[in-house]
């Protein structure tokens, strides 16, 4: 009887160890690591031409990017834990591809600012450049399962969004 009880207790201990190992979570990425991950996903989702011609700005590069981008998008760097984005500042192209991880409690503000940016771009190209207006009208703005906000406003928007999502 003692042997059977010892075997049962041993089996329970082994199962407990296996269960505990299965529940271990990977440590969360830092903002800089997440920004690099976002950059890699955007690169994977875009064409070689876009990757060659359109720089991707990431968390920590605020000075290189300049305040004009924040003003254009209606965002504040302090509202984001991490980001990677590529945007056209020329008023001849509807182009912005970005991944944004809002600071906790700022999800609505970030999504709202990006929605306002998309709507403004749609209005500005409505009669000016109809082909760019179509790109703006088909922009994809959505929150992913992990809370990342994705904006894809570019030619081939659906393929770009699919490629980015697959790379994440």
C-alpha positions as CSV (number, residue, x, y, z in Angstrom):
1,X,0.0,0.0,0.0
2,X,2.9,2.4,0.8
3,X,4.5,1.7,-2.6
4,X,1.2,2.5,-4.4
5,X,0.8,5.7,-2.4
6,X,4.4,6.7,-3.1
7,X,3.9,6.1,-6.8
8,X,0.7,8.1,-6.9
9,X,2.3,11.0,-5.0
10,X,5.4,10.8,-7.3
11,X,3.1,10.9,-10.4
12,X,1.2,13.9,-9.0
13,X,4.5,15.7,-8.3
14,X,5.7,15.1,-11.9
15,X,2.4,16.3,-13.4
16,X,2.6,19.4,-11.2
17,X,6.1,20.2,-12.5
18,X,5.0,19.7,-16.1
19,X,1.9,21.9,-15.6
20,X,4.0,24.6,-14.0
21,X,6.5,24.6,-16.9
22,X,3.7,24.8,-19.4
23,X,2.3,28.0,-17.8
24,X,5.6,29.9,-17.8
25,X,5.2,33.1,-19.8
26,X,7.9,34.7,-21.9
27,X,9.1,38.0,-20.4
28,X,7.5,41.1,-22.0
29,X,9.6,42.9,-24.6
30,X,11.0,46.3,-23.7
31,X,9.7,49.3,-25.7
32,X,12.9,49.3,-27.8
33,X,12.7,45.5,-28.5
34,X,9.0,45.8,-29.4
35,X,9.8,48.7,-31.8
36,X,12.4,46.5,-33.5
37,X,9.9,43.7,-33.8
38,X,7.4,46.1,-35.3
39,X,10.0,47.4,-37.7
40,X,10.8,43.8,-38.8
41,X,7.1,43.1,-39.3
42,X,6.5,46.2,-41.4
43,X,9.6,45.4,-43.5
44,X,8.3,41.8,-44.0
45,X,4.9,43.1,-45.1
46,X,6.0,45.8,-47.6
47,X,7.5,45.6,-51.1
48,X,11.2,45.8,-51.7
49,X,10.7,49.2,-53.3
50,X,8.9,50.6,-50.3
51,X,11.5,49.2,-48.0
52,X,14.2,50.9,-50.1
53,X,12.4,54.2,-50.5
54,X,10.4,54.7,-47.3
55,X,12.3,54.9,-44.0
56,X,10.7,53.3,-40.9
57,X,11.0,55.3,-37.7
58,X,10.9,53.5,-34.4
59,X,10.7,54.3,-30.7
60,X,13.8,56.3,-29.7
61,X,14.1,58.1,-33.0
62,X,11.9,61.0,-32.2
63,X,14.5,63.6,-33.0
64,X,15.2,62.1,-36.5
65,X,11.5,61.9,-37.2
66,X,10.7,65.4,-36.1
67,X,7.6,66.9,-34.5
68,X,5.9,67.3,-37.9
69,X,5.0,63.6,-38.0
70,X,3.5,63.8,-34.5
71,X,1.5,66.8,-35.5
72,X,0.4,65.1,-38.8
73,X,-0.8,62.0,-37.0
74,X,-2.2,63.8,-34.0
75,X,-0.2,61.6,-31.6
76,X,2.2,62.2,-28.7
77,X,5.3,60.1,-28.2
78,X,4.4,59.8,-24.5
79,X,1.1,58.1,-25.4
80,X,3.0,55.1,-26.8
81,X,5.1,52.4,-25.2
82,X,6.5,51.5,-28.7
83,X,5.9,52.2,-32.3
84,X,7.3,51.8,-35.8
85,X,6.0,53.8,-38.7
86,X,6.6,55.0,-42.2
87,X,4.7,58.0,-43.4
88,X,4.7,60.3,-46.4
89,X,4.9,63.9,-45.6
90,X,4.2,65.0,-49.2
91,X,0.7,66.1,-50.0
92,X,0.8,63.9,-53.1
93,X,0.6,60.5,-51.5
94,X,-1.7,58.8,-49.1
95,X,0.8,56.6,-47.3
96,X,1.2,55.6,-43.7
97,X,2.1,52.1,-42.4
98,X,2.5,51.9,-38.7
99,X,2.3,49.7,-35.6
100,X,1.6,51.5,-32.3
101,X,1.5,50.1,-28.8
102,X,-0.4,52.6,-26.7
103,X,0.5,53.3,-23.0
104,X,-2.1,51.7,-20.8
105,X,-5.2,53.9,-20.7
106,X,-4.3,55.7,-23.9
107,X,-5.7,53.1,-26.3
108,X,-8.8,55.2,-27.2
109,X,-6.7,58.4,-27.7
110,X,-4.2,56.7,-30.0
111,X,-6.9,55.0,-32.1
112,X,-9.0,58.2,-32.3
113,X,-6.0,60.3,-33.4
114,X,-5.2,57.8,-36.1
115,X,-8.8,57.6,-37.3
116,X,-8.9,61.4,-37.5
117,X,-5.6,61.3,-39.6
118,X,-7.1,58.8,-42.0
119,X,-10.3,60.8,-42.4
120,X,-8.3,64.0,-43.0
121,X,-6.3,62.2,-45.6
122,X,-9.5,60.9,-47.3
123,X,-10.9,64.4,-47.5
124,X,-7.7,66.0,-48.8
125,X,-7.5,63.5,-51.7
126,X,-11.2,63.2,-52.4
127,X,-11.1,65.5,-55.5
128,X,-7.4,66.3,-55.7
129,X,-5.8,62.9,-56.6
130,X,-8.6,60.3,-56.9
131,X,-6.1,57.3,-57.0
132,X,-4.6,58.5,-53.7
133,X,-8.2,59.0,-52.4
134,X,-8.9,55.4,-53.1
135,X,-5.9,54.3,-51.1
136,X,-7.0,56.5,-48.2
137,X,-10.5,55.2,-48.4
138,X,-9.3,51.6,-48.1
139,X,-7.0,52.3,-45.2
140,X,-6.9,49.6,-42.5
141,X,-7.0,50.7,-38.9
142,X,-7.5,48.0,-36.3
143,X,-6.5,46.9,-32.9
144,X,-4.8,43.5,-32.8
145,X,-5.3,40.9,-30.1
146,X,-2.2,42.1,-28.1
147,X,-3.4,45.7,-28.1
148,X,-1.2,46.9,-30.9
149,X,-2.9,49.4,-33.2
150,X,-2.1,48.8,-36.9
151,X,-2.6,51.4,-39.6
152,X,-2.0,50.4,-43.3
153,X,-2.7,53.1,-45.9
154,X,-0.7,52.2,-49.0
155,X,-1.0,50.6,-52.4
156,X,-1.8,46.9,-51.9
157,X,-3.1,47.7,-48.4
158,X,-4.7,44.2,-47.9
159,X,-1.5,42.3,-48.8
160,X,0.6,44.7,-46.7
161,X,-1.7,44.2,-43.7
162,X,-1.7,40.5,-44.2
163,X,2.1,40.4,-44.4
164,X,2.6,42.5,-41.3
165,X,0.1,40.4,-39.3
166,X,1.8,37.2,-40.4
167,X,5.2,38.6,-39.3
168,X,4.0,39.6,-35.9
